[in-house]
Amino acid sequence: MEQVLIGLDQALHHLTHVGLGKTPVEAELLRLHDRIRQSKELSPALRDEYANQLGSIIDRIGATVEVAQGDFQVPPHWTRIRERA
């Protein structure tokens, strides 16, 4: 669990440096960080839940960055719906 928290701390640090600090995406990532920190253990079901939440956050960050990159082209194999932060 410690390694997960370290990774989330690094992600939060990078969000600030790419201009996504103080955004809803940062708030969501902070909530996830706190939930994991407060967990006594991460059961397989809880790990899956947190992984899904993190995947959603990553998608939102990716969509936000894609919009900021004016020449970005979505690869043809991408079929999922992308949300913005």
N, C-alpha and C positions, 0 to 999 in steps of 0.2 A: 504494500500500500504506500510505503514511503516513496518509492520510485514514481508512482502515479502522481503523487502530490508534487514532487520535484518537477515532473513534466508539465503539470498544470501551472506551477509557478513560472516556469520558463515561457509558457504560452502567454500568460498574462503580461509578462515583461515585454515580449515581442509585440503584443497588441498595442501597447502604448507607443512603441517606436514606429509602428506603421500607421499611426493615427486613428486606431480603433479603441483607444482608452476612453473611458467615460461614455461608452455606448451601451445599448441593450445587450449586445453580444458579450461585452466584458462583464456586465452584471450577471448574465446567465452562467458564464464560466466561473465567476466568483461563487455563485450559489452551488454549482456542482462541486467546486473545490471544498466548500464548507461541508456539504453533505458527506463527501468522501472522508474528510478529516474527522468528522463526528462518528463515523461508522466504526464499530468495534472490529468487525471483520467484513470481508467482501465475499458473500456467498456467490455461487455461480449465477443465480438469478439477478442479484444486485449488480454484479459485474456487467451482465448483459444490459441491464437498464442504464447504467452509467455509460457504457460504451455507445449505446444508441443515442443518448443525450449528447455525448461528445461528438459523435458523427454528425448530428444535426447542427451543432455549433460550427464544426469545421466546414460543412456545406455553406452555411451562412457567411462565414468569413471568405470562403472562396468566391462566392457569388458577388460579394462586395468588392473584392479585389479585381475580379473580372470586369466589372463595370468601370472601375477606375483605370483599367488598362484598355484604352480606346481601340487598339488593334487586335484585341483578344478574339479568337475564333474558337467556338466550341467544337471539340472533336466529334466526328460523326457517330462514334460509339456511345456517346453520352446520351442517355435517354431519361435520366431522372429529372424531376422538376427542381429547379434551383430557386432558393429563396434569398432575399437580400437581408443584410443585418439591419 
